[in-house]
Amino acid sequence: MKFRLSNRLFGVVAVILSGVLGPACTRQEDHSEATVIKRDPVISERIARDEAFRSGPDSPIPMKDRNSFQKLEYYPVNESLKFSVRLNRYSRPKQVRLGTNTGEIRSGLCYGFFEFVVDGQSCRLQVYRLDDVAGSGGPNLFIPFRDATSGSETYAPGRYIDLAENTSGIYELDFNRAYNPYCAYNSEYSCPFPPEENTLPVSIRAGEKKYSR
């Protein structure tokens, strides 16, 4: 059984352009599509992810479907669904056991929670750290969730957001980076289900949509 928590097969593509202009020169703004893509890290990540899914060695797309795979579907980037939030840490994080699509159990900690407001409604998401996830960049926070789009516009079992833990306690909770677990593309992967307490009462129309083969 393959265990895979994150779909991050790539790093953010960074394009840095530098130039020196004389005092009489002016810079003309470039609003071309290619330039907008370079300036938006979310769009750059999506392009890189599509490429990794098409031909990467760790792609979750079954080999028989690779030739027909074109790209994943996303909502347009929605800046109103990006929040600066504080992690409300529990003084004594409790042990949790999360069920998966394969019947396996994933263990970890319920570490704290985020609070934010969407369309005038107060929302709360529990934040977890799973025991069996090895990361090279230090501890990661795992935020699995469902919302009012789950099962219709987005993957029915739910979507994920990953965040690198920091010392400030302030995080960018960006739903534009919400992604489907690998089991959305390939049943060989074992993916934890979002707990009932992480079902949001609102529609989160940001991030990845339902995968259509």
C-alpha positions, 0 to 999 in steps of 0.5 A, spaced: 500 500 500 502 506 498 502 512 503 502 519 500 500 525 504 502 531 500 501 532 492 507 537 492 512 534 487 515 540 485 518 547 488 515 553 487 518 556 480 521 562 481 523 567 476 527 573 477 528 578 472 533 584 474 536 590 469 539 596 470 535 603 467 539 609 466 536 615 469 532 617 463 529 610 462 522 608 464 519 601 465 513 599 461 508 595 465 508 588 461 501 585 462 502 579 458 499 572 460 506 569 461 508 575 465 502 575 470 503 567 470 510 568 472 508 573 478 503 569 481 506 563 485 500 559 485 499 559 478 506 557 477 505 551 482 499 549 478 503 549 471 509 545 475 504 540 478 501 539 471 507 537 468 509 533 474 503 529 473 504 528 466 511 525 466 514 525 473 516 519 476 512 520 482 506 521 478 499 518 482 496 518 475 495 511 473 500 509 467 494 507 462 491 514 463 498 518 462 497 519 455 490 522 455 492 526 462 492 534 460 491 538 466 488 538 473 482 543 474 482 549 479 478 555 481 480 561 479 485 564 484 480 568 489 484 573 494 478 573 499 480 566 500 487 567 503 487 568 510 492 570 515 491 566 521 494 565 528 495 557 530 491 556 537 495 551 540 492 546 545 496 546 551 496 538 551 495 536 544 490 530 544 492 523 540 488 522 534 486 516 529 484 518 522 481 513 518 483 512 510 480 510 504 483 503 504 481 502 512 488 503 514 489 508 520 493 514 521 495 516 527 498 523 530 496 529 534 490 534 534 495 540 535 491 546 535 486 550 530 485 556 526 479 561 526 477 565 520 470 568 517 468 566 510 461 570 507 460 572 514 460 565 517 465 564 523 469 558 521 474 553 525 479 548 522 482 543 526 490 542 525 494 536 525 500 533 525 501 526 523 506 521 525 508 517 519 509 523 515 517 524 514 519 531 511 525 534 509 523 541 511 521 540 519 514 539 522 508 540 517 501 542 519 496 538 516 489 541 515 484 536 511 477 539 510 470 538 507 466 544 505 459 545 501 462 544 494 465 537 496 461 531 492 459 536 487 464 541 485 470 538 489 473 531 491 467 528 495 472 525 501 475 532 502 481 536 500 488 538 504 492 544 505 499 543 508 503 548 512 510 548 514 510 549 522 514 556 524 515 559 530 511 565 530 504 562 530 502 566 524 500 562 518 497 564 511 491 559 510 491 560 502 485 555 500 487 557 493 493 552 494 487 546 497 489 540 493 486 533 492 489 527 496 492 522 491 487 517 492 483 522 488 487 519 482 489 512 484 486 507 489 492 504 490 494 510 495 492 511 502 489 517 504 486 520 511 479 522 511 478 529 514 474 528 521 467 531 521 469 537 525 473 539 519 467 540 515 466 547 513 458 550 513 460 554 507 463 553 500 470 554 498 470 555 491 478 556 491 483 551 489 483 544 486 476 541 483 474 534 482 478 530 478 475 528 471 478 522 467 
